[in-house]
Every structure is written in structure tokens, then in C-alpha cells.
Amino acid sequence: MDNVLIIARNSNRIGGDEAISRISVNYSGNCEVIDLNNQSIAVLPVYTEAKKVAAYSITPDGGFGSVEVIESSDKKCTHETFIEWFYVI
């Protein structure tokens, strides 16, 4: 059911954080990026934008540590694009 995929990974020198995708192969709804405490970072309308948020989130500038992208068709979008999210954080 789940398609687990590593989107991005930092080197151990800067924390070794990972951005993981848990999106099913044929899923096409809203995607949520969450931290390890299940706190929402963003809900985006498409997977490609959620992957960008997740990849940036694990960087030292992003500051969220390891994150996951999950299916979230029941949640309203908080941002339409990575750029929109980036300028809000």
C-alpha cells in the first residue's frame, strides 16, 4: 500500500536528516509534510511541490529535521507551491 521513498538525505555531518515519501503510487490528492512529532509543516495540492518543501525542510536553513510526505486528501491546502511556503516561513 505505502510506497516508501527517500526524497533527500543530509550527510551525517549536518545531522543525517531524511525526507521520506509515503505516498501510494497512484495517489493524486493533497500531500502533507510533517515532522517527526507529527506536526504539520505544510499541506500542498501536488506531490511535486510537497517534495520540494520536504527536501528544503531537512536542510540547516529549513531547520525542521527529518520529515515525511504523507497523503492528506482530507486536509485543506496551506500553500499552493514551495515558493509560496518558502516566503511565509
N, C-alpha and C positions, 0 to 999 in steps of 0.2 A: 504494500500500500504506500508506504513512505519511500521516497527517493532521496536518500541522504547523500549530499554532495558538499564537498569543501569548496566554498566560493573563493576564499582568500585566507592566507595564514601569515602571521608575522613571525619573524625569527625569534628564537628564544632570548636573544639579547635585548629585545624590546617587549618581552612579556609572553611571547608564544601564543598570542590570542588567535582565535579562529572565527571565521564567519561561515556558518553551516546553513545549507538549504535543506528543508524538509518538505519540499513541495512535490506533490504527485505529478507524474509525467504529463497527464492531460489536463491539469488544473489551469483555469484561466480567470480566476477571480482576484479579489483584493489580497495583498500579501502584507503581513505584519513583520516588522523587525523587532525582536525582543532581546533583552539582555539575559544574563544567567539567573536573575531574580524574577524572571517572567514579567518585567516591567516593559511596557511598550515604548519603543523609540520612535516608530512611525508606522503608519498604515498607508500603503501605496496601491494604486489601481492595477499596476502591472508588475510582473516578476522582474523584468529587466531593471526597472527603477529601484525596486527593493534590494536587488543585488548590489547596486551602486551604494545605497545607504549602508548596507551591511559591511561592504568592503571598506568604506571610509570609517565607519564606527569603530573598527578594531585598531585603527592607527593611533599613534600617540596624540595627534591632533583631534581625532574623533573622541577618544577618551572613554569609550563605553566598555572596553574589554571584549571578551568573546560574546558573540551574538548568534541568533538563529533567525532564519526567514521561515515563516510558517503560513499556512493557508488561513485566511481570515475573512471569508465571504460575509460573515455576519457583522463585521465592524465597518464603520464609516471611514473613508479616507481622511487622513490628517494632512496629507501633502500629495500633490499630483506628480511631482518629479523630484529627483535627487537635488537639483539646483534649488528648487523651492524650499526643500527641507534644509539644505546647507545654509541658506541665507537666514533661516529662522533660528538655527542653533546658535 
